[in-house]
Amino acid sequence: MRKNDVVLLFRGVGLIKGCTYKNNRPRPLAVGLLIVLLFFISFPAYSQRRPGGQITIKLATQVPASTPWGAALNRMAAEWAAATNGQVRLQIYPNGTQGNEADMLQKLNMNVIQAAVFTSFGLNRIAPEFLTLSCPFLIRSNAEMDLVFANLKPELEAKVSAQGLYPLAIVKGGWIKIFSKSPVFVPADLKRQRVGSDPQEPAMTQAFKSMGYQVTPIDGNRVLIALNGGTIDAIYGSPIGAAGLQLFGVAKNMASLNLAPFLGSVILNKHTWDSIPEQYRADILRITQKFGEEIEKSMMDLETEAILTMGKHGLVINDLNDRQLQEWYDDMNRVIPTLVDTTFDRNAYEKILALVTAYRNGR
């Protein structure tokens, strides 16, 4: 992954021109929300069939069009068309024009759009098992995530299918980290600060409150304003997002621990999958999964590059030692009995815990 790709990603989000903070004024990420009337005027109720049986599938995504991810989606659309002799065409609606992930899921279920790119936020709304993957400190490393994902992926795909949806690709997306104004090494350091939380994820907000943190719901496009204004002192999120939003200009510290992994996916509704001629389905699945693997690698590379770039522009990495890491794990283990069955799915939690425990014990 070239560093230019990182810069291109940040520009595509429409927030910065380059990777510096001091001389550029950040602009919040605009997520278009359509009113109900425009919602129904803009799209027909079903995927469009054109003369000759051609199917047009509308895919919505938060991904900005002018990023490496947006370019990959366009390549995927071109490959779909080529593999199906132009009979299945993908029409992409990027830049969050179809609303947030909750909006996209609603439209997908109503067949107003036929496909969408979701992160863990959207997947959590489809099946609670996905939220359990994001249980803080349950999964702690790339090796553990690889193990868990390989074992649970078929089950997770089945959970999506049970909701009338078809999972074309589900991939690993990287790690959630803690960014803060004051250094954070142990839980007590973060508990002294006000932590911003995504209001779309009330279950995760409740989990942090149960652990004793001062949590304030803040919309994603207001995080930098809240940090600058003192409404919050810390935030948890992807290093890629922190770089794109220039949060490191205010929240100058990043704890080295992995808070939780997150996922990315391409989901189709079942009605549309069933409408695709059977002779094209294997190629569409193969192409989309290839795209997912490309995005998975891209995410890992971008995360590494984002951290390096932020480090060159003032971000301080708070490196935790083994004792400090254990304090976080113990703090989470203290409250986990109150969160399983309420916030996190017990069956998924026990399966993940068994896998990572065996891995840590060398089995």
C-alpha positions as CSV (number, residue, x, y, z in Angstrom):
1,M,0.0,0.0,0.0
2,R,1.5,3.3,-1.1
3,K,1.4,6.3,1.2
4,N,-0.3,8.2,-1.6
5,D,-3.3,5.8,-1.1
6,V,-3.6,7.0,2.5
7,V,-3.6,10.6,1.4
8,L,-6.2,9.8,-1.3
9,L,-8.4,8.1,1.3
10,F,-8.3,11.2,3.5
11,R,-9.1,13.5,0.6
12,G,-11.9,11.3,-0.5
13,V,-13.5,11.6,3.0
14,G,-13.6,15.3,2.2
15,L,-11.9,16.3,5.4
16,I,-8.3,17.2,4.7
17,K,-5.9,18.2,1.9
18,G,-2.9,16.1,2.7
19,C,-2.0,14.7,6.1
20,T,-1.2,17.8,8.2
21,Y,-3.4,19.2,10.9
22,K,-2.0,22.6,11.6
23,N,-2.6,24.4,8.4
24,N,-5.8,22.7,7.3
25,R,-9.3,23.2,8.5
26,P,-11.1,19.9,8.9
27,R,-14.6,19.6,7.7
28,P,-17.0,17.0,9.3
29,L,-18.0,14.0,7.3
30,A,-21.4,14.7,5.6
31,V,-23.7,11.7,5.6
32,G,-26.8,12.4,3.4
33,L,-30.2,11.6,5.0
34,L,-33.1,11.5,2.5
35,I,-36.6,12.6,3.5
36,V,-39.3,10.0,3.1
37,L,-40.7,11.5,-0.1
38,L,-37.4,11.7,-1.9
39,F,-36.6,8.3,-0.6
40,F,-39.5,6.8,-2.6
41,I,-39.2,9.1,-5.6
42,S,-35.5,8.3,-6.0
43,F,-35.7,4.5,-6.2
44,P,-38.2,2.0,-7.5
45,A,-39.3,-0.8,-5.2
46,Y,-37.3,-3.6,-6.9
47,S,-34.1,-4.1,-8.8
48,Q,-34.7,-2.8,-12.3
49,R,-35.1,-5.3,-15.1
50,R,-34.3,-3.8,-18.5
51,P,-35.1,-5.2,-22.0
52,G,-33.3,-8.5,-22.5
53,G,-33.6,-9.4,-18.8
54,Q,-30.8,-7.1,-17.6
55,I,-30.8,-6.6,-13.8
56,T,-29.6,-3.4,-12.2
57,I,-28.6,-3.7,-8.5
58,K,-28.3,-0.6,-6.4
59,L,-25.4,-0.8,-3.9
60,A,-25.1,1.8,-1.1
61,T,-22.0,2.5,0.9
62,Q,-20.4,5.0,3.3
63,V,-17.2,4.7,1.3
64,P,-16.2,7.9,-0.5
65,A,-16.0,7.4,-4.3
66,S,-12.5,8.9,-4.7
67,T,-10.7,6.5,-2.4
68,P,-9.0,3.2,-3.1
69,W,-12.1,1.5,-1.7
70,G,-14.4,3.4,-4.0
71,A,-12.2,2.5,-6.9
72,A,-12.3,-1.2,-5.9
73,L,-16.1,-1.1,-5.8
74,N,-16.1,0.4,-9.4
75,R,-13.8,-2.4,-10.5
76,M,-16.1,-5.0,-8.9
77,A,-19.0,-3.5,-10.8
78,A,-17.1,-3.7,-14.1
79,E,-16.2,-7.3,-13.4
80,W,-19.8,-8.2,-12.5
81,A,-20.9,-6.8,-15.9
82,A,-18.2,-8.6,-17.8
83,A,-18.8,-12.0,-16.1
84,T,-22.5,-11.8,-16.8
85,N,-22.3,-10.4,-20.4
86,G,-23.9,-7.2,-19.2
87,Q,-26.9,-8.9,-17.7
88,V,-26.2,-8.0,-14.1
89,R,-25.1,-4.4,-13.5
90,L,-24.1,-2.8,-10.2
91,Q,-25.0,0.9,-9.7
92,I,-23.1,2.3,-6.8
93,Y,-24.3,5.1,-4.4
94,P,-21.2,6.1,-2.5
95,N,-20.4,8.8,0.1
96,G,-23.2,7.9,2.5
97,T,-25.8,9.3,0.2
98,Q,-28.3,6.6,1.4
99,G,-27.8,7.5,5.1
100,N,-26.0,5.8,7.9
101,E,-25.8,2.0,8.2
102,A,-29.1,1.8,10.0
103,D,-30.8,3.7,7.2
104,M,-29.1,1.4,4.6
105,L,-30.3,-1.7,6.4
106,Q,-33.8,-0.5,6.4
107,K,-33.7,0.3,2.7
108,L,-32.1,-3.0,2.0
109,N,-34.9,-4.9,3.8
110,M,-37.5,-2.8,1.9
111,N,-35.7,-3.6,-1.4
112,V,-35.3,0.1,-2.1
113,I,-31.6,-0.7,-2.5
114,Q,-30.5,-4.2,-3.2
115,A,-27.0,-4.3,-1.8
116,A,-24.9,-2.5,0.8
117,V,-21.4,-2.3,2.3
118,F,-21.6,-2.6,6.1
119,T,-19.1,-2.4,8.9
120,S,-19.6,-4.1,12.3
121,F,-22.2,-1.3,13.1
122,G,-24.6,-2.5,10.4
123,L,-23.8,-6.2,10.9
124,N,-24.6,-5.9,14.7
125,R,-28.1,-4.8,13.7
126,I,-28.5,-7.9,11.5
127,A,-27.4,-10.5,14.1
128,P,-26.3,-9.9,17.7
129,E,-23.5,-12.5,17.3
130,F,-21.5,-9.8,15.4
131,L,-21.6,-7.5,18.4
132,T,-20.0,-10.2,20.5
133,L,-17.0,-10.2,18.2
134,S,-16.5,-6.6,19.3
135,C,-16.7,-7.4,23.1
136,P,-13.8,-5.3,24.5
137,F,-10.6,-7.4,25.0
138,L,-12.3,-10.7,24.2
139,I,-10.1,-11.0,21.0
140,R,-6.7,-9.4,21.5
141,S,-4.5,-10.0,18.4
142,N,-4.6,-10.6,14.7
143,A,-3.8,-14.3,15.3
144,E,-6.7,-14.7,17.6
145,M,-9.0,-12.9,15.2
146,D,-7.9,-15.1,12.3
147,L,-8.7,-18.2,14.4
148,V,-12.1,-17.0,15.6
149,F,-13.1,-15.7,12.2
150,A,-12.2,-18.9,10.4
151,N,-14.3,-20.9,12.9
152,L,-17.3,-18.7,13.2
153,K,-17.6,-17.3,9.7
154,P,-19.9,-20.0,8.4
155,E,-22.2,-19.6,11.4
156,L,-22.2,-15.8,11.0
157,E,-23.1,-16.1,7.3
158,A,-25.9,-18.4,8.2
159,K,-27.2,-15.8,10.7
160,V,-27.2,-13.2,8.0
161,S,-29.1,-15.5,5.6
162,A,-31.7,-16.2,8.3
163,Q,-32.6,-12.5,8.1
164,G,-33.5,-12.7,4.4
165,L,-30.2,-11.4,3.3
166,Y,-27.3,-12.9,1.4
167,P,-23.7,-12.3,2.5
168,L,-21.5,-12.0,-0.6
169,A,-18.4,-11.2,1.5
170,I,-17.6,-10.7,5.2
171,V,-14.0,-9.6,5.9
172,K,-11.8,-8.5,8.8
173,G,-11.5,-4.7,8.9
174,G,-8.8,-3.9,11.5
175,W,-8.8,-2.7,15.2
176,I,-10.6,-0.2,17.4
177,K,-8.1,1.9,19.4
178,I,-8.4,4.5,22.2
179,F,-7.5,8.1,21.4
180,S,-7.3,10.6,24.2
181,K,-6.2,14.1,25.3
182,S,-4.3,12.7,28.3
183,P,-2.2,9.6,28.2
184,V,-4.0,6.3,28.8
185,F,-2.1,3.3,30.2
186,V,-4.5,1.7,32.7
187,P,-8.3,1.8,33.0
188,A,-8.2,4.5,35.7
189,D,-6.5,6.9,33.2
190,L,-9.5,6.6,30.9
191,K,-12.1,6.7,33.7
192,R,-10.9,10.2,34.5
193,Q,-11.8,11.3,31.0
194,R,-15.1,11.7,29.2
195,V,-15.4,9.2,26.4
196,G,-17.3,9.8,23.2
197,S,-19.4,6.9,22.0
198,D,-21.4,6.3,18.8
199,P,-25.1,6.8,19.5
200,Q,-25.9,4.2,16.8
201,E,-24.3,1.6,19.2
202,P,-26.3,1.8,22.5
203,A,-25.2,-1.7,23.5
204,M,-21.5,-0.8,23.3
205,T,-22.2,2.5,25.2
206,Q,-23.9,0.5,27.9
207,A,-21.0,-1.9,28.1
208,F,-18.6,1.0,28.8
209,K,-20.9,2.5,31.3
210,S,-21.0,-0.9,33.1
211,M,-17.2,-0.8,33.3
212,G,-17.3,2.6,35.0
213,Y,-16.5,5.0,32.2
214,Q,-18.0,8.4,31.7
215,V,-19.6,7.9,28.3
216,T,-21.2,10.7,26.2
217,P,-23.0,9.8,22.9
218,I,-21.5,11.9,20.1
219,D,-22.4,11.7,16.4
220,G,-19.5,10.9,14.2
221,N,-19.6,14.2,12.4
222,R,-19.4,16.1,15.7
223,V,-16.5,14.2,17.3
224,L,-13.8,16.8,16.5
225,I,-16.1,19.7,17.6
226,A,-16.7,17.8,20.9
227,L,-13.0,17.2,21.5
228,N,-12.1,20.8,20.7
229,G,-15.0,22.1,22.9
230,G,-14.2,19.9,25.9
231,T,-17.5,17.9,25.7
232,I,-15.4,14.8,25.5
233,D,-11.7,14.0,26.2
234,A,-11.3,10.6,24.5
235,I,-12.8,8.5,21.7
236,Y,-12.5,4.9,20.6
237,G,-12.4,4.2,16.9
238,S,-10.4,3.1,13.9
239,P,-6.9,4.6,13.4
240,I,-7.9,5.2,9.7
241,G,-11.0,7.2,10.9
242,A,-8.9,9.1,13.5
243,A,-6.5,10.1,10.8
244,G,-9.1,11.1,8.3
245,L,-11.0,13.2,10.9
246,Q,-7.7,14.6,12.2
247,L,-8.7,13.6,15.8
248,F,-5.0,13.2,16.6
249,G,-4.6,17.0,16.5
250,V,-6.6,17.2,19.8
251,A,-6.6,13.6,21.1
252,K,-2.8,13.4,20.8
253,N,-2.5,10.0,22.6
254,M,-3.3,6.5,21.3
255,A,-3.1,3.5,23.7
256,S,-1.3,0.6,22.0
257,L,-3.8,-2.0,23.2
258,N,-6.4,-3.5,20.8
259,L,-9.8,-2.6,22.1
260,A,-11.8,-4.8,19.7
261,P,-11.8,-5.9,16.0
262,F,-14.3,-4.8,13.5
263,L,-15.6,-6.2,10.2
264,G,-16.6,-5.2,6.7
265,S,-19.1,-6.8,4.4
266,V,-21.0,-6.8,1.2
267,I,-24.7,-7.8,1.7
268,L,-27.4,-8.5,-0.9
269,N,-31.0,-9.0,-0.1
270,K,-32.3,-12.5,-0.8
271,H,-34.9,-11.4,-3.3
272,T,-32.3,-9.9,-5.5
273,W,-29.9,-12.9,-5.1
274,D,-32.7,-15.2,-6.2
275,S,-33.5,-13.0,-9.2
276,I,-29.9,-13.4,-10.6
277,P,-29.8,-16.2,-13.2
278,E,-28.2,-19.2,-11.6
279,Q,-25.4,-19.5,-14.2
280,Y,-24.0,-16.1,-13.1
281,R,-24.1,-16.6,-9.3
282,A,-20.8,-18.4,-8.8
283,D,-18.9,-15.7,-10.8
284,I,-20.6,-12.9,-8.9
285,L,-19.7,-14.6,-5.6
286,R,-16.1,-15.2,-6.6
287,I,-15.6,-11.7,-7.8
288,T,-17.1,-10.2,-4.7
289,Q,-15.0,-12.4,-2.4
290,K,-11.9,-11.4,-4.3
291,F,-12.9,-7.8,-3.8
292,G,-13.4,-8.5,-0.1
293,E,-9.9,-10.0,0.2
294,E,-8.5,-6.9,-1.5
295,I,-10.3,-4.6,0.9
296,E,-9.2,-6.7,3.9
297,K,-5.5,-6.3,3.0
298,S,-6.0,-2.7,2.1
299,M,-7.5,-2.0,5.6
300,M,-4.6,-3.6,7.3
301,D,-2.1,-1.6,5.2
302,L,-4.0,1.7,5.7
303,E,-4.2,1.2,9.4
304,T,-0.5,0.8,9.7
305,E,0.2,3.7,7.4
306,A,-2.4,5.9,9.2
307,I,-0.6,5.3,12.6
308,L,2.8,6.0,11.1
309,T,1.5,9.2,9.4
310,M,-0.2,10.4,12.6
311,G,3.0,9.7,14.5
312,K,4.9,12.0,12.2
313,H,2.4,14.8,13.0
314,G,2.3,14.7,16.8
315,L,0.4,11.5,17.8
316,V,2.0,9.8,20.9
317,I,1.7,6.1,21.2
318,N,1.2,5.0,24.8
319,D,2.9,1.6,24.9
320,L,1.4,-0.6,27.5
321,N,3.4,-3.3,29.4
322,D,2.1,-6.7,30.3
323,R,1.0,-5.6,33.8
324,Q,-0.9,-2.7,32.4
325,L,-2.6,-4.8,29.7
326,Q,-3.7,-7.3,32.4
327,E,-5.4,-4.5,34.3
328,W,-7.6,-3.9,31.2
329,Y,-8.4,-7.6,30.9
330,D,-9.2,-7.9,34.6
331,D,-11.4,-4.8,34.5
332,M,-13.5,-6.3,31.6
333,N,-13.7,-9.8,33.2
334,R,-15.1,-8.1,36.4
335,V,-18.2,-6.9,34.5
336,I,-18.6,-9.5,31.8
337,P,-21.1,-11.6,33.9
338,T,-23.5,-8.6,33.8
339,L,-23.1,-8.1,30.0
340,V,-23.5,-11.7,28.7
341,D,-27.1,-12.3,27.8
342,T,-27.9,-8.6,28.0
343,T,-25.4,-6.9,25.7
344,F,-23.5,-9.9,24.3
345,D,-24.9,-13.2,23.0
346,R,-23.9,-16.0,25.4
347,N,-23.5,-18.7,22.8
348,A,-21.2,-16.6,20.6
349,Y,-19.3,-15.4,23.7
350,E,-18.7,-18.9,25.0
351,K,-17.5,-20.2,21.6
352,I,-15.1,-17.2,21.1
353,L,-13.8,-17.5,24.7
354,A,-13.1,-21.3,24.2
355,L,-11.2,-20.6,21.0
356,V,-9.0,-17.8,22.4
357,T,-8.4,-19.6,25.7
358,A,-7.2,-22.7,23.9
359,Y,-5.0,-20.5,21.7
360,R,-3.4,-18.7,24.6
361,N,-2.7,-22.0,26.4
362,G,-0.9,-23.3,23.3
363,R,-3.6,-25.8,22.3
